[in-house]
Amino acid sequence: MAVLSWNEIRSRAHQFVNGWKDSAPNEREKANAQTFEIEFLKIFGVDRKKVALFEHEVRFSTEKDLFGNAVGGERGYIDLLWKGKIIIEMKTPGKDLDKAFEQAKAYAITLPQDEIPQGILSCDFVNFQYYDLTDQAKVERFTLAELPEKVELFAHLAGYKDIAYQAVDPVDIKAAEHMGELHDALLKNGYTGHELEMYLVRLLFCLFADDTGIFGKKKLFFEYIMQRTNVDGSDLALHLGMIFDTLNKDIPARLKNLDEQLKAFPYIDGGLFEERLETAAFNSDMRKTLLSCCTLDWGRIKPEIFGAMFQSVKDKEKRRALGEHYTSETNILKLIKPLFLDDLRAEFEKIKAQAPGGRKHNLLLFHDKLCCLKFLDPACGCGNFLVVSYRELRLLEIEVLKEVLGDDQLFDIEPMIRVNVNQFYGIEIEEFPARIAQTALWLMDHLMNTKASAAFGKYFVRIPLTASPSIVIGNALTIDWETIVSKTELSYILGNPPFVGKKEQIDRQKSEVLQVFNGVKGNGVLDYVACWYKRAALYIQGSSIEAAFVSTNSICQGEQAPVLWPLLMNKQHIKINFAHQTFKWSNEARGKAAVHCVIIGFSVTDWKVKKIYHYATVTGLPNEATANQINAYLVDGPTIFITSLSAPLCAVPVMCYGSMPIDDGHLILSEEEAAFFIEKEPVTKGMIRPYYGGEEFINNKKRFCLWLDGIPPEKINKSKLVKERIEQTRVFRMASGRSATNKLADIPSLFGEIRQPKTDYLIVPKVSSEN
């Protein structure tokens, strides 16, 4: 069944409402119910003849025949049954819909398990009651007129599948804020740069290790700080330095008379504590902040939240310039599930269902496959994609080993746990997030080792750290990715490259776009993220590597789509295999990003079954549908590109920009200013006009301007207020760094660009809000 877009579904719903809104209130149920039901299903692109049954007979009996069907007993008839999807029970207007639901529910109970619907709709042509049987607390009551706004309730009828994602524990945000406070205090104290970043990463490791058993005894770090450091914080940095040194030394290499509390800290290795850092300085408030961090239960905090911590400690303007947006776990799962996780889990379930003979052998082969998968995030930030992917891979490995082992007992599980952090690679241009990414993967490894210990009843820990993820500090657009991981070994490329539009790009980024898209006509319109698509497309040529990125949705719209995608699809033979259409960005960090995104999964191999995830609203949950072909605009359709034209396709007026003042606001007046001008100098009344931009037009606000085109100079000279504004405009234009603006200083009384139509016209705001 072809899946309709939500726009089309809502349009059909409106047509349905218009067709039935004038039905007489004494409408006879039997005469019109079936027509009503047929047309209702058509809203969702459903042909009733192919899927649903009218007047389906059920029997209220506990006796079953050889095939499990009820026999004997009282008969009942379901008005409309679509097995596994919906029961519709129609009544004449004014009848009790609760009673109708109870009747339909009684019918549903008699059905075989696989025929029980997801929901029951009771309706009297005017009023609707929908009961979601997967969540019986969810009852929706609405009128016929409200149906277009309620169509999402019936997403499953249109062929969409609900996709649910786990929310993030609020304690994570609190931890991120505490670390941000500590960063700000150290920075204010003059502790900056590389030392500050490494210092925070080490503290992060210690806080996590203190609550998760890495240090052996829980709260060892907290007790040491509480018991051994001065309240004024004067010696805190010295004691932290001793802890870092101890964590970096193997037991035999330590001093014989080392303090007993220090001696309790294990050897960590992995290079995290190897470098000698400049000693920091703390005061009493900073010590309190660190102790506040210690009191949080870091054992409940997910390492994937470290991106939120990074945003909490990073300068907002610098973060914006780099296009950094922390990705929440919800959005990560939207990407990794269709990219690799869903297929791996489906393969695992298929093997589990096999006969015992070859089942164990195939499970072991599947385990080998998991241990050989390699992942690259070429814009990894704090490693959120890598961390969540690693967690899901380890959880799957534990399930596989449970199936392999059955009731067998193991003396040592270490040889069996083979999925490791060294299967993960990243590129990050800044050191601090790169260090966090590496540390977060180690911490996730420890959490998964704890889960494995619980699953198999044997203690398992990887301390000291022997395997490391490969997180390279460098520019992903200039580094050869093959020097990090060979494409003959790599399985997946994934991530969230920087979001920077063409106008927001700094000089370095503009230069990189030109370099990556050298010779590509129109490359100046591309968002920065497009560079990662081009680099990935080149890298995966001749391989079976699958890739997916979260991106700003603009690369699949307007002027960018016909520049980027013909290059990728026609010249580099890229296929889009799954896509999330536009959704609103969400994350748990301070200063949440307010952007609309897409997720695009691609490779040079063509999937037999492609998937599109539709959103009824940009803030809603995705609904999954299959597709034959996904084009550059992320719809199921042919590969076409809509190129820009400078003139209309038919005989209509040309669309153009409105008049632009180029005045630094000096020719613009608020409603109060306009009233003041006219009161003080009545001569200005004919010089002031209403002035509409997008904001005023959309929100019905009032604004005015000095419109002096055609006003004689002698009249202008009668107004001191107007002359002052003209002079301010002239000074602004003269000071501009653009020669074209300098020339406009010769005519400071006029708008810089005048395109005022001499006829009636339509206003189309260049920018509008989601509302």
N, C-alpha and C positions, 0 to 999 in steps of 0.2 A: 504494500500500500504506500503510495507516494505521500510524503509528509508535507502538510501545508505550513506556510509561515504563519506566525502569530498575527501579522497584519491581515493576512487573507482570512484567517479564522474569525478575527474580530469583525471584519467586513461582512462575512457571511452571517455572523451572529446578529448584526444590525439588520440585515435583510430579513432574517428569520423573525425578529421582533416586529419589524414593520408589517410583515405578512400576517401576523397573528394578533397584533395589539387591538384590532377592532372586532375580535371574535365576541359573539354574544355570550353573556354570562350564563345562559341556560344551555350551553353547548352540550350535545349528547356525547357521552364518553365513547361509546363504541363506534359511532359514526365518524368521529374525527381523530381519535387517539392514534390510530396507526399512521395516518398522514402526518400528524404532529411529530411522531417518533421518527419517521423516515426523514423528514426535513430537519429535525434536530441532529441526527447523525450526519447529515450532509454538511452541517457546519464544520465538521472535523474531517471532511473528505472521505467519509465512510459510506459505502454502498450497503444498505441494510440486507439486501438479498444474499450477499457474500458472507456476512458475519453473524447476523442476529436472527432469532426466531420469534415469531408472534405466537401468543397463546400457548406457550410451552407447558405441557402437562407435567405436574409433579404429584407424588402420592405420599401422604402422611402415614408411613408404616415402618415398623422396625424389621419386617421380613424382607429378605433379599433373595434375588434369583442367583443363578450360577455366575452371572456377570456382575454381581454387586448392585444391581438396580432394585429400588424399592418395588414391591408387588403388593397388591391388595390395598386396603385402607382407603381413607377419604382422598378424593381428588382435588387438586387446585390448579389454577392456570396463571402463569406469569405473563403479564401483558407483553413485555419484550425481554428476552434474555440474550445477551452476548456473553457466551461462556468465558469465565475468567475476567471479564471486563466490567459489565454493568447489568443491573436489573432496573427497568423503568416500570413504575406502577402508575397508571393514569387514572385520575378521578375527575368527576364533573366539578365545575367551579363551586367553591364553598365547602366541599367535603373535607373531613378530618385527615390531613396529610400524615399526622403521627400514626393514626390507625392504619393508613395505607402502608407506612414503613414497616410496622409490626407484621402486617400481612406478608409483605415482600421478604422480610427477614425470616419468617417461618418457612417460606418457599425456599430461600437460599440454603437453609440448614439441611434440606432434603437432598441437595445436589451432591454429586461426587466432589471430592476435595479439589480436583483440578478445574472444576467448573464454577466454584464459588467466586462471585465477582469481587472486584476491588471496591465497588461502591453501589449504593442503592439510591435511585432518584425517584422521589414521589412528586407528582405534579398535577395541578388542576387547570392547566392551560395558562393560568395567571400567576400562580405562586409555585415556587420550587423549594424542595428540601432535599439536600444531598448529604448522605451519610457515608463517610469514608470508612469502610470496614477494616482497613489496615490501621486506622486510628479512630476508634469509635467515639472518642471524646470530641472529634472534629465533626460538627454538624453545621452546615451552611444553609441559611434560609435567605431567599432573595426573590424578587419579583421578575416577571418577564422582561421589564424594561432594564433591569440591572444585569441581565444575562451577559452582554458583551464584556462587562467588567469582571465576570466570574468564570470565563471560559477556561482559565488556568486549572480550575478544579478537575476538568475533564481532559487534561493533557494526555493521559494514557489512551484515550479514545483516538487521538490524532496520531498515535504512534510514538509519542515521546515517553522516555523512561525517566523517572525521578532519580536524580543523583544527589545523595546526601554527603556532606563533609563535616568532619569533626571540628568543633569550636575550640578556641585556645583558652586555657586556664588563666584567669585574671592575675594570679600570683606572678606569672611571667612578666607582665608589664611592670609590676611593682619592683621586681628585681632589676629590670632594665633601668628604671628611674633611679634606683639607689646607686647603680654603677655610674650613671650619668652625673649624679651629684659628686661622687668621689673623683671622677675625671675632672669636673669643673674646678673642684677645690685644688687638686694637684696642679692644674694648668694655671690657675690664678696665682699659685705659689711659685711659678716659674719653672716647673718641671714639665718639659715639652717634648715634642717630636718622637723619635724612635724609642727613647727611654720610657716616656709616658705610655706609649702604646704597648710595649712589651710588658711593662709593669702591670697594666690593667689585665692583660691576657693571663699573666701568672696568677694574679689575685683571683681571677675568674676560675682558673683551674683549681686553686686551693679551696675556694668556696664550694665548688661542686664536689671535689674529692672528699671534703669534710663531712658531707651528708650521704654519700653513696658508697662508702666502704673502701675507696681507693687507698685511704690512709690507714686502713685496718680498723682502728678505733674511731667511732664517729665523734664529731665535734672536737677532734684533737687540735685543729688549727684555732678554733674559737677559744678553747680553754687556754691555750698557750698565750694568745693575745690578751685575754682577760686577766690571767694570773701573773704574767711576766712583764707586762709593759706598763709604763707610768700613765696615770690618768690624764696628764696634760699632753700625751702623745709625743713627748720629746725624744723617747728612745724607740718608738715604734718602727721607724725605718731600719734601724740597726738590727732589730730582732727579725723583721721580714727578710732582710739580707741574709741572716744566718739560716733561716728556714729554706730560702731558695738555694743556698749553697749545699745544704744537707740533702735536699731533694735531688741534687745533681751528682751526688757522690755515692758510689757503690759501697755497700756495708764494709767490705774489707779495707777500703781506702780511707775510711773515716778516722778521726782522731780517737785514741783509746779513751781519753777522759772527756769525751763529748757529753754535754748536758743530757741527762736522762730523757727529758721531754723532747729534745731535739732528736735524740737517737731513735725515738719511736716513729719518726717520719720515714717512709720507705724510699728506696731508690726509684726514681721515675724514668730517667734517660729520655730519649726522643729528641734531645736538643733544646727542649723548652726552657730549661733553667741553666743552660750552659754559658751563655754570655754574661759577662760581668757588667751590671748596669750601674750608672751613677746613683748614689744614695739619695733618696727622696727625703723630704721633711714633712712631718705631720704636726698638727696641733690637736687640742682636745676635741674640737668639733669634728675634725677629720677622723679621729679615732672612733668617735661615736658613730659616724657614718659607716665605717668599716664594720663595727660591731653590729650595727643594724642590718648590714648585708649578711653577716654571719647568722643572725637569728632567723632569717628566712629559711624555709625548708627547700634547699636547693635540690634535694632528691626528687621533688615534685616538679621541678622546672625543666622544661624541654630544651635541649641544646639548640633546636631550630629557632628559639626565640632570640638567639644572640644577635640576629640582624636588628632586632628592635633595640637592643642595647647599643649597638653601633650607631643607630640613628639618634639615640638619646645623648650620645657623647660627641656627635659630629656637628660642626657648624652648618646651620640650615642653608645658607647661601652657597657654601662650597658644595654641599650635597646636591643642591639643585643644579649647579653648573655641571656637575659630573653626571647628572641624570640618574642618580641612585634612588631606587625605590625598594624598600624591604618587602619581600614577598612572604605573605602569610602561608601557613600550612594548608589552608583551604585551597588557595590558588596553586600551590605546588602539587597537591593531589589531583587537581583538575588536569594537570599536564602529565604527571608520571603514570597515572592509571592507564590512559589509552596508549601512551608511548610504549610502556613495557610491562607494567604490573598486572593489568587485566589479562594479557596473553599468558604471562608466566603462571598466574593462578589458575587459568583455564587449563593449561597444559598439566599442571599438578593434579587438578581434580580428575582429569581424564586418565592419568596414570593410576590414581588411587582406585578408580573404578575397574581396573583390569583384573584378570584372573590371577590368583596367587603365584602361578608358575613363573612368569616373567616380570611380575610386578616389582619385586625388590630390585632386580637388575636395572629396570627402567628408572626407578627412583634414584638409584646411585648415579646413573647417567645424567639424570636431571640435576642432581646435586653438583656433579662435575660442571655442568653448564652454568649454574649459579656462581660457582667459584671462578669461572673464566670471564664473566661479564665485566666490561670496563666502561666507565662513565667519565665524560669530560664536560665541565661547565666552563666555557670560555669567557665568562664575565661573572665569576662566582661570588663576589662580595664576601659575605660572612659564611658562605657555604650552605645556605638553607636547602637548596635543591639537592646537594650532595648528601647532607645529613639525613634528610627525610628519605631519600632513595636508599641510603645505606641501612636505615632502620627497617624499612619495608623488606629489603633483601634478607636481612638477618632474621626477621620474624618468619619469613617464608622458609628459610633454611631450618629453623627450629621445628616447624611443622613437618618438613620433609624428613628430618632425622627421627622424629617421633614415629612416623610411618615405617621408616626403615628398621628401627630398633624393635618396635612392638613392645613385647614384655621382656625383652632381653635386658640384662643389667650390665652397665659399663663400670669398669674400675677407673677409667680416665676418659673424660669427654674431649680433652684438648685436641687429640688428633682428628676428631670428627668435625669440630668447628673450624671451617676453612674459609668462609667468606670473611674478607678482611678489608681494612681501610686502604690498603695499597692498590685496590681496584678502582680508586677514585682520583681524578685529576681536576685541577682548576687553574684558571688564569685570572689574576686580579691585579689591577694597576696600582693599588695602594697597599702598603704593608700591614696596617692595623687590621683591616677586614680579612686579609689573607691569613694572618696569624690566628684570628678568631676561627676562621674556617677549619684550619688544621686542628686546633684545639677542640672545637665542637665535634669533629669526627672522632677524635680519641674519646671524648666523654660519652658520645653515643655508643661507641664500641663497649665502653665499660657497662653502660646500662643494659646493652644486649647480652653481655656476658653474665650479668646478674640474672637476666631472664632465663638464659640457658642453664645456669646453675639451679634455678628453681624448677625448670622443666625436667631436668634429668637427675636431680638429687645429688649432684656433685659440684663442689665449689670450683669455679673457673674464673680466672682473672688473667689479664695480659699486662702485668706490671712486673718488671720495667717494660716500657714501650719499645717494641722491636720493629714493628711495621709502621710506616708513615704514609699518609696520603701525599700526593705530589701537587702541592699548591705553589705555582710559579708566580712570582711578583714581576709583572711586566705588562706591556700593552698588547692586548689580544689582536689588535689590527695590524701590528708590525711583526709580531713573533710568528715563526713558522710552527704551526700546531704539531707538525710531524716530529719536531724535536722534543715535544713533551710526551706524546704517546703516538705510536705508529697507527695509521688507519687500518693496518692489517690486524691489529689487536683490539681496536676500539669497537664498542657495541653501540653506545648512545651518546649523542650530544644534546644537552639540555640547559635551560637556564632562563635568565631574566636580564638581557642586556640593557644598557642605559637608555632611558627615555629622554631624548633631547630633540625637540623640533628644529626645523631649519633656522628659525629666527633666534632660538636660544643657544645655538651652538657657539662655543668659543672658537678662537682662530685655529687652535690645534685640531679640534674636532672637524671643522670645515675642511681643513687640509687633508685629514684622514678620509673623509667622504670622497673628496676629489681623487685621492690616490687609489682607494678601493674600487671606485667606479670610473676610473680613467677611460675616457673615450665614450662613455655612455651619455647619450643626449638627454638633457634635462636633469642631470644628477643633482643639481643645486636645490631641487625641491624635496629631496629625501630626508627622512628622519635619520638620526644617528644609528638607531637600531638596525636599519637596513644593511649596514656594513657587516653585521654578524651573519645575516642571511647569505650574503655574497661569499664571505669567507668559508662558512660552513658548506655551502653548495659546492665550492671548488674542492674542499677537503674530502667530501664523501664520494667524489667521482670514482667509478669503478669499484665501489664497495657496497656492502649491505647495511651500512650504518644508518640508523634512524635518528632523526633530529627533531627537536621541538623547542620553541621559544615563546615566552610571554612577551607581547609587544603592544605598543600603542596601536589602536585600531586604524589610525590614519594611513598606515602602509597598505591597507586594503581598501582605500577609498580615494575618490577624487583624482587629483593630479599625480599622486605617487604611484598608484596601482599600475598605470600603463608605462611607467618608467622602470620600476623594479621587476615586476613579474614576467614580462616577455623575456627579459634577460635570463631569469631563473628557469622558467618553464620551457622556453623554446631553445635557448642556447645551451643550458646546462641540464635540461631534461628532468627538472625537479617535479615531483608529484606531491600534491597536498593530500595526505592520507587521513588526517583528522583535524578538526578545527572547532574551537569555541568561538562563537560569534560574540559580538560586543557585550561586555559586562563591566560593571563598575568596580574599580580597584578597591580592595579592602586589605588592611593590615592592622596589626596591634601596636604599632610604634607611635611615639610622640610625633605629632605633625603629620597625620595620615595623608597619603597621596590622594588627590582628587582627580583621577584620570580614568578614561575608558579604555579597556584593553581587549585584545584577542589572544588566543593561543593557537599556534599553527604547528602542526606536526607534518614533517616532510622527509622525503628520501628520493633516491633515484629509482627505487623499486616501487611498483604499483600495488597497493593493497587490493585484495579482491573485495573486501567489505570495508568501505570508508565510513567514517562517523562524523556527523555534525552535531554540535551541542548548541541548541537554541535557548534563548532567554526571552520569556514573555515580557519581563521587565529587566532593566540592567542591574537591579539589585536583587533579583530573584535567583532561584536555583536553576541549574541547567537541565534541559531535557534532551535526551539522546535520540538521534534518528540516524538511520543508515542512508548512504548516498551513493550514487553511481559515479559521480565525478565532482570534485570540489574545485571551483575556479578561484581566481585571484580575489574575488569579492566575497569568498567564503560562503557560497551558496551552491546547491546541487544544480549545476548547469554547464553549458559548453564553455570552453576556454575562449573568452572574448575579452577585449580590452577597450574601454571607453576613453578615447583620446580627447584632448581639449580642442575646442573650436573658438575662434575669436568672433564669430558671427552666429546669429541664431539659425536653426535648421529651416525655419519657415518665416513667413512674413509677419513678424511681431517686432515690437520695439526692442532695441538693443539694451541689455542690462549693463550698467556701469556703476562705478563707485559714486557715492554722494560727494557733495562739496566738502573739501578738507581745509580747515582754517590755518594750520601750520603757524600757530600763534602763541604757544605756551599758555593757552587759556585766557589771553588778554582780550580777545574779541568775544568771549563767551560770558554770559550773565546768568546768575541764578534768578529765580522768580523774585526774590527780595531785592536783588541788585537792579533788575529791570524796573521794578516799581520805584526804587529810589531815584534812578536816572530820570524817569518821566516826571516825578514829583519835583525834583530839584531844577530840572531843565526841560520844560514841556516840549521844546523843539526836538528832543530826541525821540519822541513818540513814533515818528515815521521812519526812524533809523533802526528800530528794534523789531526783530521777527522771532517767532517761535523757532526753536532749533532742536531737531530730533536726531538722536543717535539710537543705536540698538537698545540701550538700557531704557531710555525714555519711552521708546516706542512699545517695548514689551511690557514695561511696568507702569505705563501711564503716568510718567513723571513729567514735570514742566521744566523747561530750560529755554533760554533765549540767547540771541547773539546780536552783535552790531552788524547789520547788513547794509553796507554803504555803497554798494554797486548802483551807480546812477544818481547818487545823492550829490548835488552841487557842492564844491569846496566851500563856497561862502556860507552855506547852511551848516556844514560840519564845523566851520570855524566859530560858530556861535555857541558851541558846547565845549566847555573846559574839560568835562568828564570824558567825553569821547576822544578829544585830542590827547589826553593823558594815556588812554588805552592804545591809541594808534602809535604813540611814541614808544610805549613798552613793547609793542609788537615789532617795531622797527629795530630796536636794540636787540631783542631776542634773535631775529633773523640775521642780523649782522654778525652775531657771536657764534653762529652755527659753523660746524666744520664742513658743511656741504655747500658747494658753490651755487647749486640751484636754489638753496634756501637764502643764500646771501643776495642773490638777484631779486628775490621777492621783497627785500628791504626797501626797494625803490617804490613799491606800492603797498605800504603797510596798512592802509585802510581797507584793503580787500582780502578776502580769503585767498590762501595760497593756490588752491585748485577749485575753480568754480565750475560745477556741472549741474546747476540748478535747472531742472526741466521747465519748459515753458507751457507744459500741459499737465493734465492729471497723471498721476504715476502711482505705482505700487512701491512700498518700502519693504525690502527684505533684509532683516538684520544679519550682519556678517557673523555674529556670534550670539548664541542664545543659551539658556541654561537648561538643565534636565527637566525643569518644571514647565 
